[in-house]
């Protein structure tokens, strides 16, 4: 086994595991933190005010799924917290991946936290928007989520570096089975 | 590279354990202390008494109108008079009434209520904690049939959704509690309405 910089596919798989776990945690927390964030959404979206911009079927669907949908960003943030604390979230840990410095050396804590803050900007901005009751911060959170998702696609490139890796000078390394020796 | 750390796995197991404990312990519904308090004080449902004014909006066919309720709670009895603007559906502003009873069972305080509006329909529902749910029927001439509704009651707002399975209609309702001054004004309107009815 050799330790190499890992590419887009396995990182996407790790992300899918994280999202799945985030959904499980969001379901489990739907009656506690989920309900609290759903109630804060009434303030954030000015629901009930004559001047609310929040009309149409989307608020109705979110209302039905509110305890889950409004609590999901916070739940996913909790699931991804180990990336900042230990250098690997659950998805990366299961697939043998690890956040390192750009050259493959162990990433320092400030580097890991910077990377996590950039990668999860939409996830921590949305709970912040609900706490503050600010639809403007929520709009920033949605825009930031779009940018970070697009930034993740950058990891398709030959250097396998997502936007948050480039900005924090980090990379994702993992073990790969060594190629068999060439036939004589 | 150093040996793979077990801390992420320990963290996730801990997170799932805490989340499961919160989910299955009923913390989100009501704490044991609160349940005891509710048992001892069956009048501690959300404070519904007052004037609630807002709107209804069918988000499928994009029509809506005003909605208002004047709710009175005396002891374990609730009564209300209200109006709903159905001009968008061609039958103008309609008036309705509601009646309910607060009861206490198995540590939960519940308000069971019925409502009716002549020429529109009727229904029933219940309020447990801050959650409202129920169903009813919209009679001819609108004749939309069976509908269900759910809502959440806050200190100053009620927000809910309704669905008409037979016609696939659906929408939202929002009500805001009015200030004491506005309530007094509404009281005058209500008194005049009663005078005119007699």
Interface residues (C-beta under 8 A of the other chain):
Chain A: X3 X21 X24 X25 X27 X28 X29 X30 X31 X32 X34 X35 X38 X39 X42 X47 X48 X49 X50 X55 X56 X57 X59 X60 X63 X64 X75 X78 X79 X81 X82 X85 X86 X87 X88 X89 X90 X92 X93 X96 X98 X100 X104 X106 X173
Chain B: X1 X2 X4 X5 X7 X8 X9 X11 X12 X15 X16 X19 X20 X22 X23 X27 X28 X29 X54 X55 X57 X59 X60 X62 X150 X152 X154 X157 X158 X159 X160 X161 X170 X171 X172 X174 X175 X176
